[in-house]
């Protein structure tokens, strides 16, 4: 591994670590309602729910937005960046999911500017004209740091899956071993979803996880809640 590759790996591991302060631990993407409704009650049902969210829901769509943001930023295409950022911000199906992805996106950008700034980053951010959801923020910052798209995609989807599993483990609840079994189950789903997202156009965007979308809407009216979404 060369010096540039080692630096890229170091940054990806830092930015997409659970310890990176974007507040991901406080969101469940509707999983909290799914547990209360009985859709998720053990490791097997959590794995099935998350596999669908990755392959046919927000995981795939976020991956597409990340890929197109990364490529537009690498080309210095300001109008394309603005269009992608606006579309990604408008694509979220519920108010709480909008809060989740926009709050994490803003936090990611603020921390990147404060601690990981680099030449050209501020101009790329300005091109987005204020619309900054989480996958767009990750795609933009990783591109500004010349980190290749493919490993960025895999690291992002791994972080997404890990955060969902963490929420499920606290809600069901699950033990650490069962949580790892779910992560093992999702490995092939992450790999396949990353490949599809890397090859997809913006016209390929779409999801079929209606129950997960309903979960994010119904979470807003839950009587007691541990998570913000």
Secondary structure as GFF3:
##gff-version 3
##sequence-region A 1 229
A	DSSP	alpha_helix	3	15	.	.	.	ID=ss1
A	DSSP	three_ten_helix	24	26	.	.	.	ID=ss2
A	DSSP	alpha_helix	31	37	.	.	.	ID=ss3
A	DSSP	alpha_helix	43	56	.	.	.	ID=ss4
A	DSSP	alpha_helix	58	75	.	.	.	ID=ss5
A	DSSP	alpha_helix	78	90	.	.	.	ID=ss6
A	DSSP	alpha_helix	95	115	.	.	.	ID=ss7
A	DSSP	alpha_helix	121	127	.	.	.	ID=ss8
A	DSSP	alpha_helix	134	144	.	.	.	ID=ss9
A	DSSP	alpha_helix	149	172	.	.	.	ID=ss10
A	DSSP	alpha_helix	176	199	.	.	.	ID=ss11
A	DSSP	three_ten_helix	202	204	.	.	.	ID=ss12
A	DSSP	alpha_helix	210	218	.	.	.	ID=ss13
A	DSSP	three_ten_helix	219	221	.	.	.	ID=ss14
###
